[in-house]
């Protein structure tokens, strides 16, 4: 009997040890699962990283609660930049004999993406837009003292404001929308790594806010200009601008202030949280929003991203796949 009791105690102890081992394994397994989930969350949330942006113009970088355009709530990165006008231009030429920047004309005579010069202004005059003065000077509006239109048309060249702060809200984890967001004229697309807003098409000459007047916004050779509020923004991805100019047979100007892409480059983020890239040679297999999932230097395991066109004008994405935050861009 004594021997039996000893064996029973041993069995009980052995059973207790087995239970402890199982509990320990379960705890370890649970911890490992949580760690994996945390890592997955970090990978998703770290699509946008502070190190990607220009520290000179980036004033603050934090995660905040936000409401998305589909009505859901979540977390967004809030990025605040100083308005960062660059030494850019040219914009509007002073006279019919001068060469200016770039414009997109949608009138009947000689429409298209072209240089602001005599050919364009004579075409506007032929279409009934009075933009050339009696002595060959070009009517220019810089928005400091908006002129009485009086039937005249203007080349638009707003004055920069160096004191503004630009704030962007971008979802921490991109969420696919039910339908694509087709980008409207001047609609915000995203933000460059320098904190410059990236917008859709510039305003139309023919169907602009003042119908029948025919004002044409002037763009610099890198595809940007100042908003009437004073902040600089882009209607093109500058890093492939010279390829776009070559495709449009434009030789009078070139983008010299922004280095052109030699392989591929992260240039910023769309307002839905997906990256935007420039490629020296466009990849094949782009979807309707000019997006593709592929490995990049910043995301070696692959990421969905938008690709700037090397031939279209403007060359920014025409639609976005994800859901943006409400009030995704503000300035003060």
ChimeraX attribute file (.defattr): number of C-alpha atoms within 10 A of each C-alpha:
attribute: neighborCount
match mode: 1-to-1
recipient: residues
	/A:1	6
	/A:2	7
	/A:3	7
	/A:4	9
	/A:5	10
	/A:6	11
	/A:7	12
	/A:8	12
	/A:9	11
	/A:10	12
	/A:11	12
	/A:12	12
	/A:13	12
	/A:14	12
	/A:15	12
	/A:16	12
	/A:17	12
	/A:18	12
	/A:19	12
	/A:20	12
	/A:21	12
	/A:22	12
	/A:23	12
	/A:24	12
	/A:25	12
	/A:26	12
	/A:27	12
	/A:28	12
	/A:29	12
	/A:30	12
	/A:31	12
	/A:32	12
	/A:33	12
	/A:34	12
	/A:35	12
	/A:36	12
	/A:37	12
	/A:38	12
	/A:39	12
	/A:40	12
	/A:41	12
	/A:42	12
	/A:43	13
	/A:44	14
	/A:45	19
	/A:46	12
	/A:47	19
	/A:48	21
	/A:49	11
	/A:50	15
	/A:51	8
	/A:52	16
	/A:53	20
	/A:54	14
	/A:55	14
	/A:56	11
	/A:57	17
	/A:58	21
	/A:59	15
	/A:60	13
	/A:61	16
	/A:62	11
	/A:63	15
	/A:64	14
	/A:65	14
	/A:66	21
	/A:67	18
	/A:68	22
	/A:69	14
	/A:70	12
	/A:71	10
	/A:72	10
	/A:73	13
	/A:74	14
	/A:75	18
	/A:76	26
	/A:77	22
	/A:78	20
	/A:79	21
	/A:80	21
	/A:81	23
	/A:82	21
	/A:83	26
	/A:84	22
	/A:85	17
	/A:86	11
	/A:87	7
	/A:88	16
	/A:89	20
	/A:90	18
	/A:91	24
	/A:92	29
	/A:93	20
	/A:94	16
	/A:95	17
	/A:96	21
	/A:97	12
	/A:98	13
	/A:99	18
	/A:100	24
	/A:101	25
	/A:102	27
	/A:103	25
	/A:104	23
	/A:105	25
	/A:106	17
	/A:107	19
	/A:108	12
	/A:109	14
	/A:110	16
	/A:111	13
	/A:112	15
	/A:113	20
	/A:114	20
	/A:115	26
	/A:116	27
	/A:117	22
	/A:118	19
	/A:119	12
	/A:120	21
	/A:121	21
	/A:122	18
	/A:123	17
	/A:124	26
	/A:125	15
	/A:126	14
	/A:127	15
	/A:128	16
	/A:129	22
	/A:130	20
	/A:131	25
	/A:132	22
	/A:133	12
	/A:134	7
	/A:135	8
	/A:136	13
	/A:137	15
	/A:138	24
	/A:139	19
	/A:140	21
	/A:141	20
	/A:142	17
	/A:143	15
	/A:144	9
	/A:145	7
	/A:146	8
	/A:147	12
	/A:148	7
	/A:149	12
	/A:150	7
	/A:151	12
	/A:152	18
	/A:153	25
	/A:154	24
	/A:155	24
	/A:156	22
	/A:157	22
	/A:158	22
	/A:159	18
	/A:160	20
	/A:161	16
	/A:162	14
	/A:163	13
	/A:164	16
	/A:165	17
	/A:166	21
	/A:167	25
	/A:168	22
	/A:169	29
	/A:170	32
	/A:171	31
	/A:172	24
	/A:173	22
	/A:174	20
	/A:175	15
	/A:176	13
	/A:177	15
	/A:178	10
	/A:179	11
	/A:180	15
	/A:181	16
	/A:182	14
	/A:183	18
	/A:184	14
	/A:185	14
	/A:186	16
	/A:187	14
	/A:188	20
	/A:189	27
	/A:190	29
	/A:191	26
	/A:192	22
	/A:193	19
	/A:194	19
	/A:195	27
	/A:196	22
	/A:197	26
	/A:198	25
	/A:199	24
	/A:200	23
	/A:201	21
	/A:202	23
	/A:203	16
	/A:204	20
	/A:205	24
	/A:206	19
	/A:207	14
	/A:208	15
	/A:209	12
	/A:210	13
	/A:211	11
	/A:212	15
	/A:213	21
	/A:214	28
	/A:215	29
	/A:216	28
	/A:217	26
	/A:218	29
	/A:219	29
	/A:220	22
	/A:221	28
	/A:222	26
	/A:223	23
	/A:224	26
	/A:225	30
	/A:226	22
	/A:227	18
	/A:228	16
	/A:229	14
	/A:230	18
	/A:231	24
	/A:232	24
	/A:233	24
	/A:234	29
	/A:235	25
	/A:236	27
	/A:237	28
	/A:238	26
	/A:239	26
	/A:240	25
	/A:241	29
	/A:242	24
	/A:243	21
	/A:244	22
	/A:245	25
	/A:246	13
	/A:247	13
	/A:248	15
	/A:249	11
	/A:250	16
	/A:251	10
	/A:252	14
	/A:253	17
	/A:254	17
	/A:255	20
	/A:256	13
	/A:257	14
	/A:258	13
	/A:259	12
	/A:260	19
	/A:261	20
	/A:262	12
	/A:263	10
	/A:264	17
	/A:265	18
	/A:266	21
	/A:267	22
	/A:268	26
	/A:269	24
	/A:270	25
	/A:271	25
	/A:272	26
	/A:273	28
	/A:274	26
	/A:275	22
	/A:276	25
	/A:277	22
	/A:278	25
	/A:279	19
	/A:280	17
	/A:281	13
	/A:282	17
	/A:283	12
	/A:284	8
	/A:285	10
	/A:286	14
	/A:287	11
	/A:288	13
	/A:289	19
	/A:290	21
	/A:291	23
	/A:292	18
	/A:293	14
	/A:294	13
	/A:295	13
	/A:296	16
	/A:297	10
	/A:298	12
	/A:299	12
	/A:300	9
	/A:301	10
	/A:302	13
	/A:303	17
	/A:304	17
	/A:305	23
	/A:306	28
	/A:307	27
	/A:308	26
	/A:309	24
	/A:310	24
	/A:311	17
	/A:312	16
	/A:313	21
	/A:314	23
	/A:315	21
	/A:316	28
	/A:317	23
	/A:318	19
	/A:319	19
	/A:320	25
	/A:321	24
	/A:322	21
	/A:323	24
	/A:324	27
	/A:325	25
	/A:326	14
	/A:327	14
	/A:328	22
	/A:329	20
	/A:330	11
	/A:331	14
	/A:332	9
